[in-house]
């Protein structure tokens, strides 16, 4: 009998962030498709209520994207030419793009000089010196799911406004009496601060439900409202929802559910945008939110395994995930090389890719992007953000993985570091 050597089976590739679509999600979408009502309607309204309860917010507005919602919030607050919005240089371009679209100026903040001082987030100590009479909004970003302590920031803003005054040129600005604290929480749904969910600490917190996020509706987002008592949350909700639908006073569901021959009549009170959420998206979101505690626990177990596996690799700095008051949503697991820079980082990613392990980099600082360099933003002004970018790798972490996959990533990373002459162990 002849013998032949069978090829060694290769392990399955580990994708970077494939969406988790279970049978319950498919069934929910099918139910909505068969209902005959697929645009904004009862499913979206229910999802908004579910999210408000989950995040501890007064009200939640769902929209077609984080970007669309952030934009209409800036419009509602009267942000325009001559105004400044303070935000990190280390973020995705959407954070600053929405500011440029209003004719306002993004004021970019570098990462702290001390590496890892607060994960990859900016700090209040960096913000305060930048506040001026032109500052209308502060927009911190929860990088990787690690939350900025927005309740403390809000108190600091109130003290600053009380001692320095606040220049308002819009009724909503005058009503608030200080810069708006608008949290870019695209990564941090499910993170907690002092045991409370992210979504109630800032004035408004905007989440993303893009395909790669912990909770996905394919595209979409939500704005959680936790404004001071001077604001009627229900009125703000109705205004923002209208701004997401061209400024119409009625959406399709309201027209359909109104009685009489004039049910179709509506007004346009503001030249808004088209960024409403559909019931198809909301059906996905409601299923995902119901199982979300389990999803977060799964991600936490994977991140804990990464922490344990990487603890002995002194060439790697692990992400900040927990302290006395905060807990990450573990959206990303971003490591940083303790030495060397971009060529080594890219070589490591290539070596992992050859093993079927997908990785990513979050994010090129905004001055590295042509759109911002052409507007005069200079990488020399954000050296710590550039240094973080040069040494950062986002490792895969998602519901399709198990701890054995994490072990495989750690082993491949350790071998690649050794091959590149970056000693992996102490």
Secondary structure, DSSP 8 states (H G I E B T S, - for coil): -------------B-S------HHHHHHHHHHHHHT--SSSHHHHHHHHHHHHHHT-SEEEEES-HHHHHHHHHHHTT--TT-EEEEESSS-THHHHHHHHTT-EEEEE---SSTTTTTT---HHHHHTT--TTEEEEE-B-GGG----HHHHHHHHHHHHHHH-----SHHHHHH-S-EEEEE-TT-TT-EETTEETTSSSSEEEEE--TTSSS--SS-EEEEE---TTS-HHHHHHHHHHHTBTTBSS-HHHHHH--STTTT---B-S---B-B--HHHHHHHHHHHHTHHHHHHHHHHHHHHHHHHHTT-TTEE----B-SSEE-----EEEEESS--HHHHHHHHHHHHHTTB--B-----GGGSHHHHTTT--GGG-HHHHHHHHHEEEE---TT--HHHHHHHHHHHHHHHHHTT-----
